[in-house]
């Protein structure tokens, strides 16, 4: 078929789009089925659950001892004990036994004096029904155990069985068909990392969406991947909506490109209700009504797909089976630095969060719709309304927490320069002290010092070179933190140099080669220690930024610089040897520098910081650091005089 470029329908605000969806499918509740109680956890009752048995359904002994008619014990005392005859006036019972006929109380075994096999004495009376679970004490037959609409949990399952209810009527789990589309997609089990070629993408969205469906009580099937072909996709969707599925999700092809087929598929089979929502990520989401069933066009970028699911698909799935909406936890947060945002669309900003001085501090993660790691690393999400153009440091927006508050409060917040050893440190601390987390955000060495000045972190990583004397960090601390007592502790010594392609094809040996050979350079962001080092080396070589192609193209981490070189986007970048080795690139050393931890005095003796300091001087951490290459640990843990 001939393909042509789509045009977005009028994009809708989130609230409007959700209302359109819920109004259209307000009667789309799943059918009712009868299942065993033991299989009903998490399901919602479609009819009341009425007890068929009393619980207990007999009078039961609540203690080990002797069952008696209470009036036979009246008058017993230490001075005038009563005598009972086993199996005549008293009957031995264990906890849970049915009470013998004619008895209504149990004397605890500890309160019985055994004279011989035929005689026992008691020195205190019992009252009627003492130590007895009376019939129906917990549940009386015909009692309403749970009304319709009740979600069954583990406790409810026990109550239902105790009340003689062995089967229940519940709303069926919605059945969802997930159809991944895209000619660039490959399945993980049909390839290997070594076989991947440029242009191929591992299909992972269907796995994520299947798991999200399970989280929302639905059963999802995955359709085999489909190439970008209008007729093929149309036929697959048509079969699904005419079959047993309650919902269909088409992954990919929801945007406005010439090879985006989700909208024409929906338009040919039914009605497109929404195409485009004013939110970021997730703007291209599609919603349609095909044969009375909801069909979604899910954006292909992973984060967009997840946001679209959480905002629309998940809530509808829960409504269809009468599950209560998810109750998220929201907390006010302070910002490590201001956040810019575009007007006209709600933005879901992923953030790392830590507790500093009793305040929750949020640092933004990269915004890319394709960066699923921004969700795996995130502690929370801040929704920036479409009519707000950014948030300043003085404001306290609300974040939806993705992790327990207790975990966030037990997190050390490290802000500043990026280094690969921080990931090793986080893992080593979790290995040795389970429950302590490290949250590191990469804003450059100067950004780390500013975060300390703004009370927005527990410690900062820095490697700021003073070109006057060759020292690191001390002069900057004195200049930018003059009134704040801090400690400076070395984490590692590391080699900085040029990261270049395998074999160094351009034979780069010095910074002048960048100019003379007109090579493309990838820089680090302004304020980073690596950027300051590069600027110093430029000046020392008699060069200016204008002499370097790509000087203004920057990245926030050493690994991002290495990836830029590996992908061919740059011929060289300044970074650490460990990043080059990690991606099997070559490295041209320039300098060995000190990467240090700047720790405010008020945090230095706190338990978590002390555990961190103990960890970095341990042999296990040092051995892992040295295995990365390009690091020295001879000064690790040493305090540097300021």
C-alpha positions as CSV (number, residue, x, y, z in Angstrom):
1,X,0.0,0.0,0.0
2,X,1.1,3.6,-0.6
3,X,2.1,5.4,2.7
4,X,1.6,9.0,3.3
5,X,2.4,11.3,6.2
6,X,-0.1,11.6,9.0
7,X,-1.3,14.9,10.5
8,X,-2.0,15.1,14.2
9,X,-5.6,15.6,15.3
10,X,-6.1,18.4,17.8
11,X,-4.0,17.4,20.7
12,X,-5.9,17.2,24.0
13,X,-4.9,18.0,27.6
14,X,-4.3,15.0,29.7
15,X,-7.5,15.5,31.8
16,X,-9.6,15.9,28.6
17,X,-8.2,12.9,26.9
18,X,-8.7,10.7,30.0
19,X,-12.3,12.0,30.3
20,X,-13.0,11.2,26.6
21,X,-11.6,7.7,27.1
22,X,-13.5,6.9,30.3
23,X,-16.8,8.4,29.1
24,X,-16.6,6.3,25.9
25,X,-15.9,3.0,27.8
26,X,-17.9,3.7,31.0
27,X,-19.9,0.6,30.4
28,X,-17.0,-1.6,29.3
29,X,-16.8,-3.7,32.5
30,X,-15.5,-7.3,32.0
31,X,-17.8,-10.3,32.3
32,X,-18.2,-12.2,35.6
33,X,-16.7,-15.6,36.3
34,X,-16.8,-18.0,39.2
35,X,-13.4,-19.2,40.5
36,X,-12.0,-20.9,43.6
37,X,-11.3,-18.6,46.5
38,X,-7.7,-19.9,46.5
39,X,-7.2,-18.3,43.0
40,X,-9.0,-15.1,43.8
41,X,-6.2,-13.0,45.3
42,X,-6.4,-9.4,43.9
43,X,-9.7,-10.0,42.2
44,X,-12.9,-7.9,42.8
45,X,-16.2,-9.5,43.9
46,X,-19.0,-9.2,41.4
47,X,-21.6,-10.3,43.9
48,X,-21.8,-10.4,47.7
49,X,-20.0,-13.2,49.6
50,X,-22.3,-14.7,52.2
51,X,-21.1,-17.1,54.9
52,X,-22.4,-20.7,54.5
53,X,-20.8,-21.9,57.8
54,X,-20.3,-20.4,61.2
55,X,-16.8,-20.2,62.4
56,X,-16.2,-22.0,64.5
57,X,-19.1,-24.2,63.7
58,X,-19.0,-25.8,67.2
59,X,-18.0,-24.7,70.7
60,X,-14.2,-25.2,70.8
61,X,-11.7,-25.3,73.6
62,X,-9.4,-22.2,73.6
63,X,-6.9,-23.7,76.0
64,X,-5.4,-27.0,76.9
65,X,-7.0,-28.3,80.1
66,X,-10.2,-29.7,81.4
67,X,-13.7,-29.0,80.1
68,X,-16.4,-28.6,82.8
69,X,-19.8,-27.3,83.6
70,X,-18.8,-24.0,85.2
71,X,-21.3,-24.3,88.0
72,X,-19.5,-27.4,89.3
73,X,-16.5,-25.2,90.1
74,X,-18.2,-22.5,92.1
75,X,-16.9,-22.2,95.6
76,X,-13.5,-23.6,94.9
77,X,-10.6,-21.9,96.8
78,X,-7.2,-22.7,98.2
79,X,-8.8,-23.5,101.6
80,X,-11.6,-25.5,100.1
81,X,-10.5,-27.1,96.8
82,X,-13.0,-28.8,94.6
83,X,-12.5,-32.4,93.4
84,X,-13.2,-33.4,89.8
85,X,-13.3,-36.9,88.4
86,X,-11.9,-37.2,84.9
87,X,-14.4,-38.3,82.2
88,X,-17.2,-37.8,84.7
89,X,-17.2,-34.3,86.0
90,X,-14.3,-33.0,83.9
91,X,-13.0,-33.9,80.5
92,X,-9.5,-33.6,79.2
93,X,-9.3,-31.3,76.0
94,X,-6.7,-29.7,73.9
95,X,-6.9,-26.3,72.2
96,X,-9.3,-26.5,69.3
97,X,-11.2,-29.6,70.5
98,X,-15.0,-29.6,70.4
99,X,-16.4,-29.1,73.9
100,X,-18.0,-32.3,75.3
101,X,-21.8,-32.2,75.8
102,X,-22.8,-30.5,79.0
103,X,-19.6,-28.4,79.4
104,X,-19.3,-24.7,78.9
105,X,-15.8,-23.7,80.3
106,X,-12.2,-24.9,80.3
107,X,-9.9,-25.0,83.3
108,X,-6.3,-24.3,82.1
109,X,-4.0,-27.2,82.7
110,X,-1.7,-25.0,84.8
111,X,-4.6,-24.5,87.3
112,X,-5.3,-28.2,87.8
113,X,-3.7,-30.3,90.6
114,X,-3.6,-33.9,89.5
115,X,-4.0,-36.2,92.6
116,X,-4.1,-39.5,90.7
117,X,-5.6,-40.9,87.5
118,X,-9.1,-40.7,89.0
119,X,-8.9,-37.5,90.9
120,X,-8.0,-33.8,90.3
121,X,-8.4,-30.7,92.4
122,X,-9.0,-27.1,91.5
123,X,-8.5,-24.1,93.8
124,X,-10.4,-21.5,91.9
125,X,-13.7,-21.4,90.0
126,X,-14.2,-20.6,86.3
127,X,-17.1,-18.7,84.8
128,X,-19.4,-19.9,81.9
129,X,-17.6,-19.8,78.5
130,X,-14.2,-19.0,80.0
131,X,-11.5,-20.2,77.6
132,X,-14.1,-21.3,75.1
133,X,-14.5,-20.2,71.5
134,X,-18.2,-20.2,71.1
135,X,-19.9,-21.4,67.9
136,X,-20.1,-18.5,65.5
137,X,-17.8,-16.3,67.6
138,X,-16.0,-15.2,64.5
139,X,-18.5,-15.8,61.7
140,X,-22.2,-16.6,61.8
141,X,-23.7,-18.5,58.9
142,X,-25.6,-16.1,56.6
143,X,-23.4,-13.2,57.6
144,X,-22.3,-10.8,54.8
145,X,-18.6,-11.4,54.7
146,X,-17.8,-8.9,51.9
147,X,-20.0,-6.8,49.6
148,X,-19.7,-6.7,45.9
149,X,-16.8,-4.5,44.7
150,X,-14.5,-5.7,47.5
151,X,-11.0,-6.6,46.4
152,X,-9.9,-9.9,47.8
153,X,-6.6,-10.0,49.7
154,X,-4.8,-12.8,51.7
155,X,-6.9,-12.1,54.8
156,X,-10.1,-12.1,52.9
157,X,-9.3,-15.5,51.4
158,X,-8.9,-16.9,54.9
159,X,-12.2,-15.5,56.0
160,X,-14.1,-16.8,53.0
161,X,-12.8,-20.3,53.5
162,X,-13.6,-20.2,57.2
163,X,-17.1,-19.1,56.3
164,X,-17.6,-22.1,54.0
165,X,-17.4,-19.9,50.8
166,X,-15.2,-21.9,48.5
167,X,-16.0,-20.2,45.2
168,X,-16.7,-16.5,44.4
169,X,-18.0,-14.5,41.5
170,X,-15.5,-12.0,40.3
171,X,-14.9,-9.7,37.4
172,X,-12.7,-11.3,34.7
173,X,-9.2,-10.1,34.2
174,X,-9.2,-8.1,31.0
175,X,-7.4,-9.7,28.1
176,X,-5.0,-7.4,26.2
177,X,-3.2,-8.1,23.0
178,X,0.1,-6.2,22.6
179,X,1.2,-5.8,19.0
180,X,4.8,-4.5,18.6
181,X,5.4,-3.0,15.2
182,X,8.5,-1.6,13.4
183,X,10.8,-2.8,10.6
184,X,13.8,-1.9,12.8
185,X,12.9,-4.2,15.6
186,X,14.6,-7.5,16.5
187,X,13.7,-10.0,19.2
188,X,16.2,-10.4,22.0
189,X,16.1,-14.2,21.8
190,X,16.9,-14.2,18.1
191,X,20.0,-12.1,18.2
192,X,23.1,-11.3,20.3
193,X,24.8,-8.1,21.2
194,X,27.6,-9.0,18.7
195,X,25.1,-9.5,15.9
196,X,23.4,-6.2,16.2
197,X,24.0,-3.7,13.4
198,X,23.3,0.0,13.2
199,X,19.6,0.7,12.7
200,X,18.4,-2.4,14.7
201,X,16.6,-2.0,18.0
202,X,15.9,-4.6,20.6
203,X,12.1,-4.9,21.0
204,X,11.6,-4.4,24.8
205,X,8.4,-2.4,25.0
206,X,6.1,-5.4,24.8
207,X,7.8,-7.0,27.8
208,X,7.4,-3.8,29.8
209,X,3.7,-3.4,28.8
210,X,2.9,-7.1,29.6
211,X,4.4,-6.6,33.1
212,X,2.4,-3.3,33.5
213,X,-0.8,-5.1,32.4
214,X,-0.1,-7.7,35.1
215,X,0.4,-5.0,37.7
216,X,-3.1,-3.7,36.8
217,X,-4.8,-7.1,37.0
218,X,-4.9,-7.8,33.2
219,X,-3.7,-10.8,31.2
220,X,-1.6,-9.8,28.2
221,X,-0.6,-11.7,25.2
222,X,2.2,-10.6,22.8
223,X,1.6,-10.8,19.1
224,X,4.6,-11.7,16.9
225,X,6.4,-8.5,15.8
226,X,5.1,-6.9,12.6
227,X,7.0,-4.9,10.0
228,X,5.8,-1.5,9.0
229,X,3.1,-2.6,6.6
230,X,-0.4,-1.1,6.8
231,X,-2.3,-4.1,5.5
232,X,-0.5,-6.6,7.8
233,X,-1.1,-4.4,10.9
234,X,-4.7,-3.8,10.0
235,X,-5.5,-7.5,9.6
236,X,-3.9,-8.2,13.0
237,X,-5.8,-5.5,14.8
238,X,-9.1,-6.5,13.1
239,X,-8.7,-10.1,14.2
240,X,-7.9,-9.1,17.8
241,X,-10.9,-6.7,18.2
242,X,-13.3,-9.3,16.7
243,X,-11.9,-12.0,18.9
244,X,-11.6,-12.6,22.6
245,X,-9.5,-9.6,23.5
246,X,-10.9,-6.7,25.6
247,X,-8.2,-4.3,24.6
248,X,-5.4,-3.9,22.0
249,X,-2.2,-1.9,22.3
250,X,-0.3,-1.2,19.1
251,X,3.3,-0.3,20.0
252,X,5.0,2.1,17.6
253,X,3.7,3.9,14.6
254,X,1.5,6.4,16.6
255,X,3.3,9.5,15.5
256,X,2.9,11.6,12.3
257,X,5.5,10.0,10.0
258,X,4.9,8.4,6.7
259,X,5.6,4.9,8.1
260,X,3.4,5.4,11.2
261,X,0.4,3.3,10.6
262,X,-1.5,3.1,14.0
263,X,-3.8,6.0,13.1
264,X,-4.8,4.8,9.6
265,X,-5.4,1.3,11.0
266,X,-7.8,2.7,13.6
267,X,-9.5,5.0,11.2
268,X,-10.2,2.2,8.8
269,X,-11.5,-0.2,11.4
270,X,-13.4,2.2,13.7
271,X,-13.1,5.6,15.3
272,X,-10.1,7.6,16.4
273,X,-11.0,9.5,19.6
274,X,-7.7,11.1,20.5
275,X,-4.5,11.5,18.5
276,X,-1.9,13.4,20.5
277,X,-2.0,14.5,24.2
278,X,-0.3,17.7,25.5
279,X,2.3,15.8,27.6
280,X,5.9,15.0,27.4
281,X,7.0,12.3,27.0
282,X,4.0,10.5,25.4
283,X,2.6,13.1,23.2
284,X,1.8,10.8,20.2
285,X,-0.5,8.4,22.1
286,X,-3.6,7.3,20.1
287,X,-6.9,6.2,21.5
288,X,-9.6,4.6,19.4
289,X,-12.9,2.7,19.6
290,X,-12.9,-0.4,17.4
291,X,-15.9,-2.7,17.5
292,X,-16.7,-1.2,20.9
293,X,-13.3,-2.1,22.3
294,X,-10.5,0.3,23.3
295,X,-7.5,0.3,21.1
296,X,-4.3,2.3,21.9
297,X,-1.5,3.5,19.7
298,X,1.5,3.4,22.1
299,X,4.5,5.5,21.2
300,X,7.6,3.5,20.4
301,X,10.1,5.4,22.7
302,X,10.2,3.4,26.0
303,X,9.6,6.2,28.4
304,X,6.8,7.6,26.2
305,X,5.2,4.1,26.1
306,X,5.3,3.8,29.9
307,X,3.9,7.3,30.6
308,X,1.1,6.7,28.0
309,X,0.3,3.4,29.7
310,X,0.3,4.8,33.2
311,X,-1.9,7.8,32.3
312,X,-4.5,6.0,30.2
313,X,-4.2,2.3,29.7
314,X,-3.7,1.3,33.3
315,X,-6.5,3.4,34.7
316,X,-8.9,2.0,32.1
317,X,-7.8,-1.6,32.8
318,X,-8.5,-1.1,36.5
319,X,-11.9,0.4,35.8
320,X,-12.9,-2.5,33.6
321,X,-12.5,-4.9,36.5
322,X,-13.7,-2.5,39.2
323,X,-10.2,-2.3,40.8
324,X,-9.6,0.9,42.8
325,X,-7.2,3.4,41.3
326,X,-3.6,3.2,42.2
327,X,-2.9,5.3,45.3
328,X,0.4,7.0,44.7
329,X,2.4,8.8,47.4
330,X,3.3,12.4,46.8
331,X,5.8,14.5,48.7
332,X,7.0,18.1,48.4
333,X,10.6,18.4,47.2
334,X,13.2,21.1,47.0
335,X,15.1,21.4,43.7
336,X,18.9,21.1,43.5
337,X,18.7,23.6,40.7
338,X,16.0,25.3,38.6
339,X,14.2,23.4,35.9
340,X,13.2,24.8,32.6
341,X,10.1,23.5,30.8
342,X,8.1,24.3,27.6
343,X,4.7,25.9,27.8
344,X,1.8,24.0,26.3
345,X,2.3,20.5,27.5
346,X,2.5,18.7,30.8
347,X,6.0,17.3,31.4
348,X,6.7,14.2,33.5
349,X,10.2,14.9,34.8
350,X,12.2,12.0,36.2
351,X,14.2,12.9,39.3
352,X,16.5,11.4,41.9
353,X,15.6,12.3,45.4
354,X,17.5,12.2,48.7
355,X,16.9,13.6,52.2
356,X,19.3,16.3,53.2
357,X,18.8,18.2,56.5
358,X,15.3,16.8,56.7
359,X,14.3,18.1,53.2
360,X,13.7,16.0,50.2
361,X,16.0,17.2,47.4
362,X,15.3,16.4,43.8
363,X,17.8,16.4,41.0
364,X,16.5,16.0,37.4
365,X,17.6,13.1,35.2
366,X,17.9,13.3,31.4
367,X,14.6,14.0,29.7
368,X,15.0,11.7,26.6
369,X,11.9,9.7,25.7
370,X,14.1,6.8,24.7
371,X,16.0,6.7,28.0
372,X,14.3,4.0,30.0
373,X,17.2,4.1,32.5
374,X,15.9,7.5,33.6
375,X,12.9,5.5,35.1
376,X,15.0,2.7,36.6
377,X,17.2,5.3,38.3
378,X,14.4,7.7,39.2
379,X,13.2,8.0,42.8
380,X,10.2,10.1,41.8
381,X,8.4,12.0,39.0
382,X,7.5,15.7,39.0
383,X,4.6,16.6,36.8
384,X,5.2,20.1,35.5
385,X,1.8,21.6,34.3
386,X,1.5,22.8,30.7
387,X,0.9,26.4,31.8
388,X,4.2,26.6,33.8
389,X,7.4,27.7,32.2
390,X,9.9,26.0,34.5
391,X,10.3,25.8,38.3
392,X,12.8,27.8,40.3
393,X,14.9,26.7,43.2
394,X,12.7,28.6,45.6
395,X,9.6,26.5,44.7
396,X,8.6,23.2,46.2
397,X,6.9,21.1,43.6
398,X,5.3,17.8,44.5
399,X,6.9,14.5,43.4
400,X,5.2,11.2,42.9
401,X,7.5,8.7,44.8
402,X,8.6,5.6,42.9
403,X,10.4,4.2,45.9
404,X,9.5,3.9,49.6
405,X,10.2,7.0,51.6
406,X,12.3,5.0,54.0
407,X,14.7,4.0,51.2
408,X,14.9,7.6,50.0
409,X,15.6,8.8,53.6
410,X,18.4,6.3,53.9
411,X,20.2,7.5,50.7
412,X,23.4,9.4,50.5
413,X,23.1,12.2,47.9
414,X,26.3,12.7,46.0
415,X,26.3,15.6,43.5
416,X,29.0,16.8,41.2
417,X,31.5,15.4,38.9
418,X,30.9,12.0,37.3
419,X,33.2,9.1,37.9
420,X,32.7,5.4,37.2
421,X,33.9,4.4,40.7
422,X,30.8,6.0,42.2
423,X,28.8,3.1,40.7
424,X,31.2,0.6,42.3
425,X,30.9,2.4,45.6
426,X,27.2,2.3,45.5
427,X,27.2,-1.5,44.8
428,X,29.9,-2.2,47.4
429,X,28.0,-0.3,50.1
430,X,24.8,-2.2,49.3
431,X,26.7,-5.4,49.4
432,X,28.3,-4.7,52.8
433,X,25.5,-2.6,54.4
434,X,22.2,-3.6,52.8
435,X,19.7,-0.7,53.0
436,X,22.1,2.2,52.4
437,X,21.7,3.7,49.0
438,X,23.8,6.2,47.0
439,X,22.1,8.7,44.6
440,X,24.6,10.4,42.4
441,X,23.7,13.1,39.9
442,X,26.2,14.4,37.4
443,X,26.3,18.2,37.2
444,X,30.0,18.8,37.1
445,X,32.5,19.7,39.8
446,X,31.4,23.3,40.1
447,X,27.8,22.2,40.2
448,X,28.7,19.9,43.1
449,X,30.2,22.8,45.1
450,X,27.1,24.9,44.4
451,X,24.9,22.0,45.6
452,X,26.9,21.9,48.9
453,X,26.5,25.7,49.2
454,X,22.8,25.4,48.7
455,X,22.5,22.5,51.2
456,X,21.3,20.2,48.4
457,X,23.6,17.2,48.9
458,X,25.5,15.2,51.5
459,X,28.8,15.3,49.6
460,X,30.2,16.2,46.2
461,X,32.7,14.7,43.8
462,X,35.2,17.2,42.4
463,X,38.5,17.4,40.4
464,X,39.0,21.1,39.9
465,X,42.5,21.9,38.7
466,X,44.1,25.1,39.9
467,X,46.5,26.0,37.0
468,X,48.5,28.3,39.3
469,X,49.9,25.6,41.5
470,X,48.6,22.3,40.0
471,X,46.5,21.5,43.1
472,X,43.0,20.1,43.0
473,X,39.8,21.5,44.6
474,X,41.3,23.4,47.6
475,X,41.4,26.9,46.0
476,X,37.9,26.4,44.7
477,X,36.5,25.4,48.1
478,X,38.1,28.4,49.7
479,X,36.6,30.7,47.0
480,X,33.1,29.3,46.7
481,X,32.5,27.8,50.2
482,X,34.4,30.4,52.3
483,X,32.1,30.2,55.4
484,X,31.2,26.5,55.3
485,X,33.3,24.0,57.2
486,X,34.0,21.0,54.9
487,X,36.4,18.0,54.7
488,X,38.2,17.0,51.6
489,X,38.9,13.2,51.2
490,X,40.6,11.6,48.2
491,X,38.5,8.9,46.5
492,X,40.9,8.0,43.6
493,X,43.7,9.2,41.5
494,X,42.8,8.8,37.8
495,X,44.2,9.2,34.4
496,X,42.5,11.8,32.1
497,X,43.3,11.8,28.4
498,X,41.9,11.6,24.9
499,X,39.4,8.8,24.2
500,X,39.8,7.8,20.6
501,X,38.6,5.0,18.3
502,X,40.3,1.6,18.5
503,X,43.7,1.8,16.9
504,X,43.8,5.6,17.1
505,X,43.3,5.9,13.3
506,X,44.0,9.7,13.3
507,X,47.2,9.2,15.3
508,X,46.2,11.8,17.9
509,X,49.0,12.5,20.3
510,X,48.4,16.0,21.6
511,X,45.7,18.7,21.8
512,X,47.2,20.5,18.8
513,X,46.3,17.5,16.6
514,X,42.7,18.4,17.1
515,X,43.2,21.7,15.3
516,X,45.8,20.6,12.7
517,X,43.9,17.6,11.5
518,X,40.5,19.3,11.8
519,X,39.1,16.6,14.0
520,X,35.6,16.5,15.6
521,X,35.8,16.9,19.3
522,X,33.2,16.0,22.0
523,X,33.5,18.2,25.1
524,X,32.2,18.0,28.6
525,X,29.7,20.5,30.0
526,X,30.7,23.9,31.3
527,X,31.5,23.8,35.0
528,X,32.9,20.2,34.9
529,X,36.4,19.6,36.0
530,X,37.2,17.9,32.7
531,X,36.0,21.1,30.8
532,X,38.2,23.2,33.1
533,X,41.1,20.9,32.4
534,X,40.6,21.0,28.7
535,X,40.4,24.8,28.7
536,X,43.6,24.9,30.6
537,X,45.3,22.6,28.1
538,X,44.0,24.7,25.3
539,X,45.5,27.9,26.8
540,X,48.8,26.1,27.5
541,X,48.9,25.0,23.8
542,X,48.2,28.5,22.6
543,X,44.8,27.5,21.2
544,X,41.3,28.9,21.6
545,X,37.9,27.3,21.7
546,X,37.3,28.5,18.1
547,X,40.2,26.3,17.0
548,X,38.3,23.1,18.0
549,X,35.5,21.7,15.9
550,X,32.8,20.6,18.3
551,X,34.0,22.5,21.3
552,X,30.4,23.5,22.0
553,X,29.1,20.0,21.7
554,X,29.1,18.5,25.2
555,X,28.1,15.5,27.3
556,X,27.5,15.1,31.0
557,X,29.5,11.9,31.7
558,X,32.7,10.2,30.7
559,X,30.8,7.2,29.4
560,X,28.7,9.5,27.2
561,X,31.9,11.0,25.7
562,X,33.1,7.4,25.0
563,X,29.9,6.5,23.3
564,X,30.1,9.6,21.1
565,X,33.5,8.4,20.0
566,X,32.4,4.8,19.5
567,X,29.4,5.8,17.4
568,X,31.6,8.0,15.1
569,X,29.9,11.2,16.2
570,X,33.4,12.5,17.3
571,X,37.0,11.7,16.6
572,X,38.1,12.3,20.2
573,X,36.9,13.4,23.6
574,X,38.6,14.1,26.9
575,X,37.8,11.6,29.6
576,X,39.0,8.9,31.9
577,X,40.8,5.7,30.9
578,X,38.2,3.6,32.5
579,X,35.5,4.9,30.1
580,X,37.7,4.1,27.1
581,X,38.5,0.6,28.3
582,X,34.8,-0.1,29.1
583,X,34.0,0.4,25.4
584,X,37.2,-1.1,24.0
585,X,38.5,2.3,22.7
586,X,42.0,3.6,22.8
587,X,43.3,6.1,25.2
588,X,46.0,8.8,25.0
589,X,47.0,9.9,28.6
590,X,47.4,13.6,29.4
591,X,47.4,13.9,33.1
592,X,46.9,12.1,36.4
593,X,44.4,14.0,38.6
594,X,42.9,13.8,42.0
595,X,39.2,13.0,42.2
596,X,38.1,14.0,45.7
597,X,35.0,14.0,47.9
598,X,33.9,17.3,49.4
599,X,32.0,16.6,52.6
600,X,30.3,19.3,54.8
601,X,31.5,19.0,58.4
602,X,28.0,18.5,59.7
603,X,27.7,15.3,57.7
604,X,31.2,13.9,58.2
605,X,30.5,11.9,61.4
606,X,27.0,10.7,60.4
607,X,26.7,6.9,60.3
608,X,26.2,6.7,56.5
609,X,29.1,8.9,55.6
610,X,31.3,7.0,58.1
611,X,30.2,3.7,56.4
612,X,31.1,5.3,53.0
613,X,34.6,6.3,54.3
614,X,35.1,2.8,55.7
615,X,34.1,1.2,52.4
616,X,36.5,3.2,50.2
617,X,39.6,2.2,52.3
618,X,38.5,-1.5,52.2
619,X,40.5,-4.0,50.0
620,X,37.3,-5.1,48.2
621,X,36.5,-1.6,46.9
622,X,40.1,-0.8,46.0
623,X,40.5,-4.1,44.0
624,X,37.4,-3.4,42.0
625,X,38.6,0.1,41.3
626,X,42.0,-1.0,40.0
627,X,40.3,-3.6,37.8
628,X,38.7,-0.7,35.8
629,X,42.0,0.5,34.7
630,X,43.4,4.0,34.8
631,X,43.0,4.5,38.6
632,X,45.3,4.7,41.5
633,X,44.2,4.0,45.1
634,X,47.4,4.9,46.9
635,X,45.7,8.0,48.4
636,X,42.2,6.7,48.7
637,X,40.6,7.7,52.0
638,X,43.3,10.2,52.9
639,X,42.1,13.6,54.1
640,X,43.5,16.6,52.3
641,X,44.3,19.7,54.3
642,X,42.2,22.8,53.2
